[in-house]
């Protein structure tokens, strides 16, 4: 096993950064086409929201399996690694098949999930979307298996290279499926699923060639294994509980809105949710490379190394999380209007709250990974019970007063309360006092944050508020200028940032 993974991190960030740019382009190129018919876009959003549940179909065993597979990899026990990967993917396979059957059933009766569907075009489109989802659900198994193989070796960037090519093709395909008044969302969705299958198949071939990975043994290991079940069940069931509460908090709201309030309300809410998901992708890029490394430290029983690594992640990544999120939240009004037009006025305030949900992710993500790596289950249960309770109780009590905004406001409140809990756990783990920790994290960030706030307030009313590609480009360019200007200030004010940058340059030169 390698002693240093800095070069791996650089490659992961490089290729995931390219992928992020493509996702950014996709969001601002594809979404305007999709939102041209708000009702159909709402139907599509419900379908996509339901498909996200496939990520959680493993009952928590994938997360637990990845932890133990990473520990076996760190110890050089490849056969044990394959056994763990095979067993966890067996669990996933069983539940993916159940999901596939469920989606097939919904395709015959889409009104079960989406209220006020008009018989004819809307009903037919919904049926076809769920049918396609049912047919391609098993592709998730291949994607998750690859994430485990490459992820525990900190070589996720190899998957990203293939996905980047697929993303480029997806973006270009919009010009075909939505041309000259044509709105072929079913064809677009089918094409995207086929591309996902081809990309995953090609990446599996790369795993075979790069690691001399015995695919025959791997696929034979996809069966129930009592020994691995007993080893992983406690952590897996805690992960399952976390998954259930996460779905209740993070994934269920568009489905509930579609069920009880109709596709038009989903479309209004979906814009903010799209930007929230975009930032969620960014956070995944920032923090996912470190998950396996946490497990390496635990497997090797290196507590000091783990603590040092944990603190470094928080200190370095805090500005990268806070500054872009704050900028987009403050510029939500010109961004929404130039992106999709005045019909989505109600989306502005919703977007502001949804975007701000992740502003404390620099504490939440690494601390959550720490708890999972060290199997501290009580804290996991407590925090992940608190979040959905606050979220849904708040919505039930306030929806009749503030309407759709209650979903966004209480999503933000619930996430903030979880951040407070994770911050307390952080203080206990590193043995620091509150003021000292706040000073270490935020001292160098003070002027960059002030720069974002002052500049955004001064300029946002003068930015264009009319839908057009040029206006959207202007707003996006201004946002990027503010973000990068703040990063430059951060570089000169933070010795840790300068040291880290110098270290990256040295590794890159080697």
N, C-alpha and C positions, 0 to 999 in steps of 0.2 A: 504493500500500500504506500502511496505517496506520503511524504512528510509535509509538503506544502501544496495547497490547492489554489494559490493565488491566481496562477495562470488559467486554471479551470474557471474560476469566478469571472475573470476577464472575458473569456470566450463565451461563457453563459450570458453575461451582460451584453456583450457585443451583438450576438445573434438574437437574443431576446429583445434587445433594443431595436434591431431592424424589424423584428416581428411586431413590436409595439408601434413603430411608425406606420407599418402597414395596417394595423388595427385602427390606428388613428385616421388614416386615409379612408379606410373602409367605412368607419363610422360617419365620416363627413361626406363621403361620396355615395355610399349605399343607402343610408337612412333617408336622405331627401327623396329618393325614388320610392322607398317603401312607404313613407308617410304621406305620399300624394293621395292615398286612399286611407283615411284614418281608421275606418271600420275594419278593413282587411288587415291593416297593420296591427290593430288590436288583437285580431284573431291569431296572426302570426306570432305576436308577442306572447300570448298565452301558450302556444305550442312550444316556443323556445323555452319559456319558463318551466314548463313541465319536463322538457328534455334535460334541464339542468339537474333534475332529481336523479338522473342516471349516475351522476358523480358520487352519489351517496348509497348506491345499491349494494355495496359490499358489507353492510352492517358494521362498519368500523374495522373490519379485518385487514383492509388494504393499508390503513395507517399503521396499525400494529405490526403487520407483516413487513412493511418497509423499514420500520425501526429495527426489527430483529434481523432482517436481511442485510441491512447496513452494518450491523454489529458483526455478523458472520463474515461479510466482505472485509471488514477491518482486520479480522483475525485470519483471513486467508482461507476460510472454510466455504468453498464455492458450492459443493454438493448440498450443504445445509441451506445455503442461500437459495438454490434452485427449488429445494423442497418447500421452503417458506413461500416463495413466489407462486409455485404451483398450487399450493393449498389455498392461499388467499384469493387467487383468481378463480378457483373452483367455487368458492362462496359467491364471488361476484357473478359468475356465469349463471348460477341458479336463479339469482334475483333479477338479472337482466332478462332472462327468459320470461319471468313473471311480469316484468314491466312491459315487455314486448306484447304479450297477450293482452295486457290492460290497454295499451295504446290501440291495439287492433279493435278491441271492443268499443273504445271511444270513437274510433273512426266511423262506426256505424251509427253512433248517437252522440255527435259532438255537443249537443245542447246540454249534456250532462255537466260540462265544464264551462260553457260560454252562454251567457244569458242573451236573450233577444236576437238570436240568429234569424235572419230572413231566409225562408225556404227558397231554394234555388241556388244562386251564385255563392252567397256567403256560406251556406250549409255545405255545398259541394267542396269549396276550397278548404274548409275546416276538416272535412272528412279525408280528403287527399293528403293534407299535411300530416295528420295523425297516422294515416296508413304508411306513409313514407317513414315516419319516425319509428313505427313498429318494425318495419323491415330492416332498418339499419341500426337498431338498438344494439345488436351483438358486436358492432364495430367498437363500442366502448371497451369491451374486454381486451381487445388487441391494443388499444391506446393506453389503457391503464397498466397492462403488462409491460409495455415498452417504457413507460414512465418509471416503473420500479427498476428495470434493468439498467437504464442509463442514469437515473437519478441517484442511486446509491453509489455510483462511480463518479458523481458530479460531472457528468458529460451530457447534461440535458440539451446543450447547444446543438448536438447532432440531430435530435428530434426537431429542433427549431429550424434548422436549415431546410429540411424537407417541407415543414409547414409553411415556411416563407414562400416557397415556390407555389404551393397550393393556394395560399392567401392572395398572391398576385393574380392567379387565374380566376379566383372568386371575384375579385374586384373588377377585373376586365369583363367578366361574364355579365355584369349588371347592364352593360351597354347592349347586350343581346336580348336579355330577358325583359328589359323595360324600355324598349325602343319605340319611337313613333306612336305613342299612345298605348302601346302594348304593356300590360301589367301582369306578367306571367310569374307570379310568386311561387306557384307550385313547381314549375319547371326549375326555377332558381334554387328552391330548397332541395329538390332531388339531385341537382347537379352538385351542390355543396356536399351532400352526403356521400355521393360517389367519389368525389375528390378526397374526402376524409378517409375512405376505405383504401384508396390507392396510396395515399401518403403513408398510412400506417403499415401497409404491406411492404412498401419499399424500405421503411425504417427497420422493420423486422429483419429483412435481408442484410441490412447494414450491421445489425447486432450480431448476426451469425458470422459475418466476415471479420468484424473488428475484434471481437472477443473470443472468437472460435467457440461461440456459445452453442451448446448441443441442443438444438431445438427439439429433436426427437425426445430426449430425456425431459426437457422442459414441459412439453405438451403431455407426456406420460405422467408427469407429476401433478397434473391438474385433476386431483381427486381428493377425497376426504382423508385427512391424516390426523388420527387421534392425538398423537404426541404433540404435534404443532398446535392443534386446537387447544389443548390444555395449557400450553405455554403462552398462547396469544389471547386467550378468551377474556381475561380480566381487563387488559388494556383495550381489547377490541370492543367489549361491551361498554366501556367508558366512552370510547370513540363513537359507538353507536348512539349513546345517549346525547353526546355532543352533536352528532349529526342530526338527530331528531330535533333538538332545540334550535340548531342552526337553520334547519329548513323552516321551522315555525317562524323564526325571526327574519331570515334573509331571503328565502325563496318563495314563500307561500303568498305574499301579499298580492302580486299580480294575478295569481290564480283566484284568490278570494274576490278581488275587484272585478275580474271577468265574470265570475259566477253570479255575483249579487248586483253588480252595477253596470255590466255590459261592456262591449269592446271599446266604445268611445272613451270611457273613463280609463280603461287600460292604456289607451294610446297617450292620453295626457300624462299619466304616471310613468309610462315607459321611457319617455325621454330622459327624465332624471335618473331612472333606473339604468338606462344605457350608459350614461356618463359615470354613474356609480360602478357599474360593471367594468367600465374601461379602467377606472382607478384600481379596481380590484385586480385586474390583469397586471397593472403596473406593480402593485404590491406583491403579487405572486412572483413576478420577475425579480423584485428586490430581495425577497426573503426566502423563496423556495430553495435556492442553491445552498442555504445554510442548514436545512433540515437534516440532511444526511450527516453533516459534520457534527452537529449536536450529538447524534447517535454514535458517531465514531468516538467522541470524547467519553460518553457514558460507557460504551463497550470496553474502552481501555482504562476506565476508572480514573480519568484525569480530571479531577474536580477543579484544580487551579486553572488548567487550560480552558475548561468550559466556562468558568466565571470570566476570565479575561476576554474570551471570544464573544461572550454574550454582551459585555459592556461595550466592546468595540463596535458591534453591530448597531446598538442603540445610538451611540454618540455620532457615528458616521452617517447613518441613514435618516436620523430625525429631520434635518433640513430638507432632504430629498423627498420626504413624505409631506411635510407641513407646507412648504412654499407653493408647489403646484396646486395642491388642494385648495388652499386659501385663495389663490389667484383665480381659479376657475369659479369658485363660489361667488366671489365679488363681481365677476364679469358674466354671471349667468344670464342677465337680461339681454345684452347685445348678442351674446352667443346663441341663445334660443331663437331670437327673432331673425337673425341673419341666416340661421341654419334651416329652420323649418317654417318660419313665418308667424304672423300675428294670431293665427288660429290656435296657437299653443301658449297663449298668454298665461293660462292657469299653471303651466308647467314651470314657470320661472321660480316661484317661491319653493315649490316642491323640489326642484333641482338643487337649490341652495342648501336645503337641509340634508338631502341625500348625499351630496358631494362631501359635506362636512362630517358625515358619519365616520369616515376613515382618517380623520386628522390626527388621531392618537394611535394610529396603526404601528408607529415605530416602537411603541411599548407593547401593544397587544400581541402582535405577530411573534416576536422573538420570545416573549414570556410564555405564550401559549405553547410554543414549540418546546421550551424548556420543561414545562410541566409534563408534557407528553413523554419527552425523552427520559425524565426521571420518574415517570409513573406516579405522579402526585395526583391521585384521582379525586380526593375530597375537594380540592380547590376547583378542579375541572367541573365537577358536578354542581358546585355552588354557583359559580359564575354563569354557567350555561343554563341554569334554571332561572336565574335572575333576569337574563336578557329577554326571553320571549314573554315572561310574565309581565314585565314593565311595558313591553311593546303592545301586546294585545289588550291588556287592561286599559292602557291609555287610549287606544283606538276606540274601544267599546264605550268609554266614558265621554269621549270628545267628538266622535264622528258627526253626531247630529248638530254640533255647534260649529265646527270649522271644516267639515267635509273631508275631501280627499287629502288635504294637507295633514290631517292627523296621522296618516300612515308615515309620512316623511318626518314629521316632528318627533314622533315617539320612536322611530327607528334611530334618530340622532340621540335622543335622551337615553335610550337603552344602551347604545354603544358607548356613550360617555360614562355611564355608571360602570360598565365592564372595564373601561380604561382605568377608572379609579381603583378597582379591585386588583387589576394587573399591576398597577403602579405600586400598590402596597406589597404585593408579592415580590416585586423587583427589589424594593428597599430591604426586605427581609433577607433575600438571597445574597445581595451584594454587601449587606451590613452598613448601609449609609443612612444618614438622616435626610429628611425631606428637603430642607433648604439647600443642603450641599448638592443633592442630586439634581434639583431643579436648576441650580446655578451651573452645574457641569453641562447640562443638556441645552439650556436656553440662553446662556450668557452670550455666546457668539452668534446666536440666531436673532437677537433682539433687533438689531438694525436692519438685517434683511427682511424680517417680518414687517417692520415699520415701513420699509420701502414698498413692499407689496401693498399694504393697506392704503397708504397715502396716494401712491401712484394710481391704484385702481379706482379710488373714489374721485380723484381729479379728472380721470380720463373717460370713465365708463359712459357718462351721459353724452359725450361727443362722438362715441363710436356709432357706426351705422346700425339701425334697427329694422332694416328692410331685407327680406329674404333675397339673397343672390349669392352666387359662388364667389364673386369678387368681395362682397361685404363680409362673407364668412372668412375668407382668406385674410382680410384686414384685421378682423377681431382675433383670429387665431395667431396672427403675426404679433399683434400687440401683447397678447397673453404670453407668448414665448419670449418676447423681449423683456417683460417684467420678470418672468421666471429666471431666465439666464442672467439678468442683471442682479437679481438677488443671490444667485449662486456665486457670481463673481465677488460680491460683498462677503459672502460666507467664506470663500476661499481665503481672502485676505485677513479675515477676523478670526479664523479657526486654525490653530496650529495642527490639530488632529487631521483636518482636511488636507492641509499642505503636506503633512507627513505621509498620509495615505496616498495622495496623488504621486508623490515622489517614489513611493514603493511600487506603485503600479507601473510607472515609467521604467523603473529598473527591471522589473520582471518582464515587461514587454520587450525591452531591448535584448534580454537574454534569449 
